[in-house]
Amino acid sequence: MLPYDDMETVTISPKFQVVIPRKVRESMGLRSGEKAKVFSFRNRIEIVPSRDIRVLRGYLKGIDTSFVREGDRV
Protein backbone atom coordinates (compact mmCIF):
# COMPACT_ATOMS: atom_id res chain seq x y z
CA MET A 1 0.00 0.00 0.00
CA LEU A 2 1.33 3.43 -0.90
CA PRO A 3 1.36 6.10 1.82
CA TYR A 4 -1.06 8.17 -0.26
CA ASP A 5 -3.69 5.44 -0.68
CA ASP A 6 -5.68 6.46 2.40
CA MET A 7 -5.50 10.22 1.81
CA GLU A 8 -8.66 12.29 1.54
CA THR A 9 -9.19 14.88 -1.20
CA VAL A 10 -10.56 18.36 -0.48
CA THR A 11 -11.55 21.24 -2.73
CA ILE A 12 -10.28 24.77 -2.19
CA SER A 13 -13.19 27.22 -2.35
CA PRO A 14 -13.05 30.64 -4.07
CA LYS A 15 -12.43 32.07 -0.56
CA PHE A 16 -9.49 29.62 -0.11
CA GLN A 17 -11.40 27.56 2.46
CA VAL A 18 -11.30 23.78 2.82
CA VAL A 19 -13.50 21.35 4.74
CA ILE A 20 -11.65 18.73 6.76
CA PRO A 21 -13.26 15.38 5.88
CA ARG A 22 -15.33 13.68 8.59
CA LYS A 23 -13.04 10.63 8.73
CA VAL A 24 -10.05 12.87 9.49
CA ARG A 25 -11.97 15.07 11.98
CA GLU A 26 -13.16 12.07 13.92
CA SER A 27 -9.80 10.28 13.95
CA MET A 28 -8.09 13.46 15.21
CA GLY A 29 -10.83 14.34 17.69
CA LEU A 30 -11.30 17.81 16.17
CA ARG A 31 -14.12 20.04 17.40
CA SER A 32 -15.84 23.03 15.83
CA GLY A 33 -14.14 26.29 16.81
CA GLU A 34 -10.86 24.59 17.70
CA LYS A 35 -7.70 26.47 16.70
CA ALA A 36 -4.99 25.07 14.42
CA LYS A 37 -1.62 26.17 13.07
CA VAL A 38 -1.14 26.20 9.29
CA PHE A 39 2.25 26.27 7.59
CA SER A 40 3.94 25.20 4.39
CA PHE A 41 6.56 22.46 4.55
CA ARG A 42 8.41 20.89 1.63
CA ASN A 43 5.86 21.97 -0.98
CA ARG A 44 2.82 20.91 1.05
CA ILE A 45 0.38 22.47 3.51
CA GLU A 46 0.36 21.22 7.10
CA ILE A 47 -2.54 21.83 9.52
CA VAL A 48 -1.69 21.06 13.14
CA PRO A 49 -4.30 21.34 15.91
CA SER A 50 -3.34 23.75 18.70
CA ARG A 51 -3.88 21.73 21.83
CA ASP A 52 -3.35 22.70 25.44
CA ILE A 53 -0.14 21.14 26.76
CA ARG A 54 -2.12 19.72 29.71
CA VAL A 55 -3.82 17.32 27.27
CA LEU A 56 -0.48 15.51 26.95
CA ARG A 57 -0.22 14.79 30.67
CA GLY A 58 0.35 11.07 31.16
CA TYR A 59 0.88 10.51 27.43
CA LEU A 60 4.12 8.60 27.97
CA LYS A 61 3.05 6.79 31.14
CA GLY A 62 4.39 3.25 31.19
CA ILE A 63 6.91 3.78 28.38
CA ASP A 64 10.01 1.59 28.60
CA THR A 65 12.96 3.97 29.06
CA SER A 66 15.64 1.31 29.47
CA PHE A 67 18.32 1.11 26.80
CA VAL A 68 21.95 0.02 26.43
CA ARG A 69 24.47 2.84 26.57
CA GLU A 70 27.66 2.84 24.56
CA GLY A 71 30.80 2.21 26.65
CA ASP A 72 32.08 5.78 26.30
CA ARG A 73 28.78 7.34 27.45
CA VAL A 74 27.96 7.79 31.10
Z-matrix of the N, CA and C atoms (Angstrom, degrees):
N
C 1 1.450
C 2 1.530 1 108.91
N 3 1.305 2 116.57 1 132.15
C 4 1.456 3 121.11 2 176.76
C 5 1.516 4 110.14 3 -77.14
N 6 1.338 5 118.02 4 152.08
C 7 1.472 6 119.41 5 -178.98
C 8 1.525 7 112.94 6 -63.71
N 9 1.329 8 117.38 7 -18.07
C 10 1.458 9 120.17 8 -177.82
C 11 1.518 10 112.88 9 -94.46
N 12 1.331 11 118.61 10 -1.81
C 13 1.454 12 121.64 11 -176.97
C 14 1.526 13 113.73 12 -62.96
N 15 1.335 14 117.39 13 -33.20
C 16 1.464 15 119.59 14 -176.62
C 17 1.527 16 112.54 15 -100.51
N 18 1.312 17 117.73 16 15.97
C 19 1.462 18 121.27 17 -179.73
C 20 1.519 19 110.91 18 -77.70
N 21 1.310 20 115.88 19 146.51
C 22 1.456 21 122.70 20 175.93
C 23 1.526 22 108.77 21 -94.66
N 24 1.324 23 116.85 22 152.96
C 25 1.458 24 122.13 23 177.92
C 26 1.516 25 108.67 24 -110.02
N 27 1.327 26 116.59 25 136.27
C 28 1.460 27 122.29 26 176.92
C 29 1.524 28 108.60 27 -123.77
N 30 1.323 29 115.53 28 161.46
C 31 1.455 30 121.81 29 177.58
C 32 1.514 31 108.68 30 -112.33
N 33 1.310 32 116.22 31 135.94
C 34 1.466 33 121.28 32 177.21
C 35 1.519 34 107.63 33 -86.87
N 36 1.335 35 116.92 34 123.92
C 37 1.460 36 121.68 35 -177.76
C 38 1.532 37 110.25 36 -77.35
N 39 1.329 38 117.27 37 168.71
C 40 1.473 39 120.10 38 176.66
C 41 1.537 40 112.90 39 -58.54
N 42 1.342 41 116.73 40 -22.03
C 43 1.471 42 120.93 41 177.04
C 44 1.527 43 110.89 42 -94.16
N 45 1.339 44 117.96 43 12.64
C 46 1.463 45 124.67 44 -179.97
C 47 1.522 46 112.44 45 62.41
N 48 1.331 47 116.52 46 35.88
C 49 1.455 48 122.26 47 177.00
C 50 1.526 49 109.17 48 -103.40
N 51 1.319 50 116.15 49 150.96
C 52 1.463 51 121.78 50 174.28
C 53 1.525 52 108.39 51 -131.90
N 54 1.321 53 116.18 52 153.55
C 55 1.461 54 122.03 53 175.48
C 56 1.520 55 106.72 54 -106.32
N 57 1.325 56 116.33 55 126.43
C 58 1.458 57 120.66 56 177.76
C 59 1.533 58 107.07 57 -75.87
N 60 1.322 59 117.69 58 123.27
C 61 1.465 60 120.46 59 -177.07
C 62 1.532 61 112.64 60 -57.93
N 63 1.331 62 115.67 61 148.24
C 64 1.461 63 122.73 62 -176.53
C 65 1.528 64 111.68 63 -53.95
N 66 1.325 65 117.07 64 -45.25
C 67 1.467 66 121.56 65 -178.88
C 68 1.534 67 110.50 66 -56.02
N 69 1.321 68 116.96 67 -42.68
C 70 1.463 69 121.69 68 -179.60
C 71 1.528 70 110.12 69 -71.61
N 72 1.337 71 117.17 70 -44.75
C 73 1.476 72 120.68 71 179.29
C 74 1.513 73 111.01 72 -57.16
N 75 1.316 74 116.13 73 -45.94
C 76 1.462 75 120.04 74 -177.45
C 77 1.521 76 111.98 75 -69.05
N 78 1.331 77 117.47 76 -40.62
C 79 1.464 78 119.48 77 -179.32
C 80 1.523 79 111.86 78 -67.92
N 81 1.333 80 117.33 79 -28.58
C 82 1.461 81 122.12 80 179.78
C 83 1.530 82 112.43 81 -93.18
N 84 1.304 83 117.47 82 -7.97
C 85 1.463 84 120.98 83 -179.06
C 86 1.514 85 112.70 84 68.05
N 87 1.328 86 117.79 85 34.12
C 88 1.464 87 121.62 86 -178.39
C 89 1.518 88 110.93 87 -77.68
N 90 1.325 89 115.74 88 145.02
C 91 1.459 90 122.55 89 179.44
C 92 1.524 91 109.64 90 -121.98
N 93 1.304 92 116.86 91 153.45
C 94 1.461 93 122.28 92 176.46
C 95 1.525 94 109.89 93 -60.67
N 96 1.313 95 117.09 94 134.99
C 97 1.459 96 121.86 95 179.50
C 98 1.519 97 114.23 96 87.66
N 99 1.321 98 117.28 97 -7.53
C 100 1.465 99 121.11 98 179.64
C 101 1.531 100 109.80 99 -67.91
N 102 1.312 101 117.02 100 145.05
C 103 1.465 102 122.44 101 179.18
C 104 1.520 103 110.76 102 -87.78
N 105 1.342 104 115.41 103 152.69
C 106 1.460 105 121.11 104 177.70
C 107 1.523 106 108.78 105 -146.40
N 108 1.314 107 116.17 106 153.58
C 109 1.464 108 122.71 107 174.60
C 110 1.526 109 107.69 108 -96.06
N 111 1.321 110 117.15 109 140.56
C 112 1.461 111 122.52 110 178.92
C 113 1.517 112 108.09 111 -125.86
N 114 1.327 113 116.58 112 129.35
C 115 1.459 114 120.17 113 177.42
C 116 1.510 115 110.12 114 -150.74
N 117 1.327 116 115.70 115 160.57
C 118 1.462 117 120.13 116 176.75
C 119 1.526 118 108.34 117 -96.57
N 120 1.325 119 115.63 118 141.84
C 121 1.450 120 121.93 119 -178.27
C 122 1.517 121 108.50 120 -149.08
N 123 1.324 122 116.32 121 119.49
C 124 1.465 123 121.83 122 178.19
C 125 1.526 124 113.00 123 47.24
N 126 1.316 125 115.86 124 53.37
C 127 1.461 126 122.94 125 175.41
C 128 1.533 127 113.46 126 65.07
N 129 1.331 128 116.56 127 30.46
C 130 1.458 129 119.97 128 174.54
C 131 1.523 130 109.05 129 -144.17
N 132 1.305 131 116.66 130 166.21
C 133 1.464 132 122.69 131 179.91
C 134 1.525 133 108.35 132 -105.05
N 135 1.320 134 115.93 133 129.15
C 136 1.465 135 121.60 134 178.64
C 137 1.530 136 108.55 135 -112.22
N 138 1.328 137 116.73 136 134.71
C 139 1.463 138 122.80 137 174.69
C 140 1.522 139 106.52 138 -120.26
N 141 1.330 140 115.86 139 117.92
C 142 1.465 141 121.11 140 -176.07
C 143 1.528 142 108.85 141 -120.78
N 144 1.338 143 117.78 142 120.73
C 145 1.465 144 119.87 143 179.06
C 146 1.529 145 111.24 144 -59.89
N 147 1.326 146 115.76 145 137.48
C 148 1.468 147 121.34 146 175.31
C 149 1.516 148 107.35 147 -88.82
N 150 1.302 149 116.14 148 106.14
C 151 1.461 150 120.62 149 -177.78
C 152 1.521 151 110.02 150 -111.72
N 153 1.306 152 115.86 151 148.92
C 154 1.453 153 122.11 152 176.63
C 155 1.529 154 108.18 153 -66.06
N 156 1.304 155 117.34 154 135.73
C 157 1.462 156 122.34 155 -177.04
C 158 1.534 157 110.95 156 -59.63
N 159 1.331 158 117.57 157 -26.17
C 160 1.469 159 120.64 158 179.88
C 161 1.527 160 112.17 159 -64.92
N 162 1.340 161 117.00 160 -21.68
C 163 1.462 162 120.78 161 178.51
C 164 1.529 163 110.37 162 -63.92
N 165 1.327 164 117.11 163 -27.80
C 166 1.453 165 121.63 164 -177.51
C 167 1.526 166 113.62 165 -81.81
N 168 1.318 167 117.50 166 -5.99
C 169 1.459 168 120.37 167 -178.43
C 170 1.532 169 110.23 168 -56.96
N 171 1.317 170 116.38 169 127.36
C 172 1.451 171 122.10 170 179.43
C 173 1.521 172 113.85 171 82.03
N 174 1.313 173 117.65 172 2.91
C 175 1.464 174 122.43 173 -176.91
C 176 1.523 175 112.41 174 -58.23
N 177 1.330 176 117.07 175 -37.54
C 178 1.459 177 121.25 176 -177.18
C 179 1.530 178 113.11 177 -101.23
N 180 1.316 179 117.31 178 12.97
C 181 1.455 180 121.41 179 -178.76
C 182 1.532 181 109.72 180 -58.26
N 183 1.317 182 115.53 181 130.49
C 184 1.451 183 121.17 182 177.59
C 185 1.521 184 114.82 183 85.33
N 186 1.331 185 117.52 184 2.91
C 187 1.469 186 119.95 185 -179.39
C 188 1.527 187 109.28 186 -69.91
N 189 1.319 188 116.30 187 141.65
C 190 1.460 189 121.91 188 178.62
C 191 1.529 190 108.39 189 -80.27
N 192 1.325 191 117.45 190 113.14
C 193 1.464 192 121.67 191 -177.88
C 194 1.520 193 112.51 192 -101.48
N 195 1.326 194 117.55 193 6.49
C 196 1.465 195 119.49 194 179.89
C 197 1.528 196 109.80 195 -79.91
N 198 1.318 197 115.51 196 141.23
C 199 1.460 198 121.61 197 176.88
C 200 1.516 199 108.71 198 -158.87
N 201 1.307 200 116.64 199 162.85
C 202 1.475 201 121.85 200 -179.21
C 203 1.522 202 108.45 201 -91.59
N 204 1.325 203 115.35 202 124.78
C 205 1.465 204 120.25 203 177.31
C 206 1.516 205 110.90 204 -87.46
N 207 1.306 206 115.54 205 148.90
C 208 1.460 207 120.88 206 174.79
C 209 1.520 208 107.67 207 -67.78
N 210 1.328 209 117.22 208 153.33
C 211 1.471 210 122.42 209 -175.97
C 212 1.515 211 113.91 210 -58.63
N 213 1.324 212 119.01 211 -31.13
C 214 1.462 213 120.48 212 -177.13
C 215 1.530 214 112.57 213 -89.93
N 216 1.322 215 118.29 214 3.72
C 217 1.466 216 122.48 215 179.08
C 218 1.511 217 109.29 216 -106.50
N 219 1.305 218 116.54 217 138.43
C 220 1.458 219 119.71 218 179.90
C 221 1.491 220 109.94 219 -120.44
